[in-house]
Amino acid sequence: MTHGTQTLYSNVKLTAERDAATGDLVWKSKDNTTLVGGLSDEHYYLYYPY
């Protein structure tokens, strides 16, 4: 993930799960990396396979 010109995360494996309480899609990392999210000017680059 980048924010402006700064790289905040690199090569974080995420898994999408459905939240049982809300039904929303939640992205979780295997190593419990806390994702910032919601910042202006942030970009995610996703690719498969990891």
KANORWO-V902972 format. One record per run of one state. SS is the DSSP state (alpha for helix, beta for strand, coil for the rest). FROM is the first residue (numbers start at 1). LEN is the number of residues. Records with the same first field share a line. If there is no record, write none. Layout:
SS=FROM-LEN, FROM-LEN
This chain:
coil=1-1, 4-2, 8-6, 19-6, 30-12, 44-7
beta=2-2, 6-2, 14-5, 25-5, 42-2
